[in-house]
Amino acid sequence: MTDKSPEWSQAGVAGCVDQVLRSRRSVRAYKPDPVPQDLVLEILQAAASAPSNSNTQPWRAHVLTGAPMKALGDALVAAFQNGNFPPPAHFPDPLPQVFCTRQDDFAVRYYASLGIERKDMAARASQTQRNFSFFGAPVGLIFSIDARLSAHSWLDLGLFVQNVMIAAKARGIDTCPQVSFARFHTVIASHLQMPVEEVTACGMAMGFADASAAVNQMQMPRQRVEEFVRLFGFESAAKLSAQPCPAREIDTWPE
Ligand SMILES: Cc1cc2nc3c(=O)[nH]c(=O)nc-3n(C[C@H](O)[C@H](O)[C@H](O)COP(=O)(O)O)c2cc1C
């Protein structure tokens, strides 16, 4: 809110921002409608307001549509089908139990929404492969970062990526963040002619959700605030646990 927008009450702004935050979800089926270039750039420019350590702004975004996007997707599918890629590095092995439990819960919901039996590895692989066509979205993004940077700069990149999703959602555009691309850095780097010091962090599908697709109806639960917050010096921690956790408003954002 700025001095130029006195008509916006603080509560109105909070309601609006919360609405965008709560209505964002990972969308994995899209309408074919294009997202205009100007709109994509507007979203990325707004996202670049993300904070970063000493304002180092370590994010890089490679934005694809049309033939280049299809060419990259085809190369990734070929690599995926050849088994020509390293094992996943985005989670440790073993994954600590608490996270394993949540990951399992995600998988149950995900495959149920697609009508895929968990034991049907071929159907699961085919769904995983859909990542590489950005789930049919008209725009695909690859986010990279200078590989010489450390975990703290990856945090900066994460803030930027979240900003992209929120700035998109505020404009009625849906997204899905995708770590699936990270294993295929070699293929991606060669297609996008990335500088040698850059590494692929993740990708993102961007477009207009196909509201009729069952996979887009998934509602992923979140921990209640008292489950992940510890209070120090506040009046009463008991008050916190008495507060109801607001339901995640999934369907209230105007289409
Ligand atoms: C860094 C990151 C990487 C992700 N990678 C993938 C992915 O490769 N494929 C996918 O379908 N979803 C991916 N997701 C989406 C998560 O599954 C999703 O955020 C989570 O289940 C919560 O659901 P929601 O985004 O709809 O709230 C990723 C999310 C994040 C934040």
The ligand as a MOL file (V3000), in Angstrom:
LIG
                    3D

  0  0  0     0  0            999 V3000
M  V30 BEGIN CTAB
M  V30 COUNTS 31 33 0 0 0
M  V30 BEGIN ATOM
M  V30 1 C 10.3750 -26.6790 -4.9260 0
M  V30 2 C 9.1560 -27.4690 -5.3530 0
M  V30 3 C 9.2900 -28.4640 -6.2910 0
M  V30 4 C 8.1690 -29.1800 -6.7320 0
M  V30 5 N 8.3180 -30.1000 -7.7360 0
M  V30 6 C 7.2200 -30.6820 -8.2540 0
M  V30 7 C 7.3480 -31.5140 -9.4050 0
M  V30 8 O 8.4390 -31.7550 -9.9200 0
M  V30 9 N 6.2220 -32.0200 -9.9540 0
M  V30 10 C 4.9860 -31.7670 -9.4190 0
M  V30 11 O 3.9930 -32.2750 -9.9660 0
M  V30 12 N 4.8310 -30.9790 -8.3180 0
M  V30 13 C 5.9170 -30.4180 -7.7490 0
M  V30 14 N 5.7900 -29.5630 -6.6780 0
M  V30 15 C 4.4540 -29.2400 -6.1480 0
M  V30 16 C 4.1990 -29.8600 -4.7640 0
M  V30 17 O 3.8400 -31.2140 -4.8890 0
M  V30 18 C 3.0730 -29.0430 -4.1030 0
M  V30 19 O 3.5300 -27.7350 -3.8710 0
M  V30 20 C 2.6230 -29.6200 -2.7610 0
M  V30 21 O 2.0920 -30.9060 -2.9200 0
M  V30 22 C 1.5630 -28.7200 -2.0950 0
M  V30 23 O 0.4620 -28.5350 -2.9870 0
M  V30 24 P 0.0070 -27.1120 -3.4980 0
M  V30 25 O 1.1770 -26.4740 -4.2130 0
M  V30 26 O -1.1210 -27.4100 -4.4660 0
M  V30 27 O -0.4150 -26.3050 -2.3340 0
M  V30 28 C 6.8990 -28.8970 -6.1880 0
M  V30 29 C 6.7910 -27.8800 -5.2140 0
M  V30 30 C 7.9040 -27.1870 -4.8110 0
M  V30 31 C 7.7500 -26.0800 -3.8060 0
M  V30 END ATOM
M  V30 BEGIN BOND
M  V30 1 1 1 2
M  V30 2 1 2 3
M  V30 3 2 2 30
M  V30 4 2 3 4
M  V30 5 1 4 5
M  V30 6 1 4 28
M  V30 7 2 5 6
M  V30 8 1 6 7
M  V30 9 1 6 13
M  V30 10 2 7 8
M  V30 11 1 7 9
M  V30 12 1 9 10
M  V30 13 2 10 11
M  V30 14 1 10 12
M  V30 15 2 12 13
M  V30 16 1 13 14
M  V30 17 1 14 15
M  V30 18 1 14 28
M  V30 19 1 15 16
M  V30 20 1 16 17
M  V30 21 1 16 18
M  V30 22 1 18 19
M  V30 23 1 18 20
M  V30 24 1 20 21
M  V30 25 1 20 22
M  V30 26 1 22 23
M  V30 27 1 23 24
M  V30 28 2 24 25
M  V30 29 1 24 26
M  V30 30 1 24 27
M  V30 31 2 28 29
M  V30 32 1 29 30
M  V30 33 1 30 31
M  V30 END BOND
M  V30 END CTAB
M  END
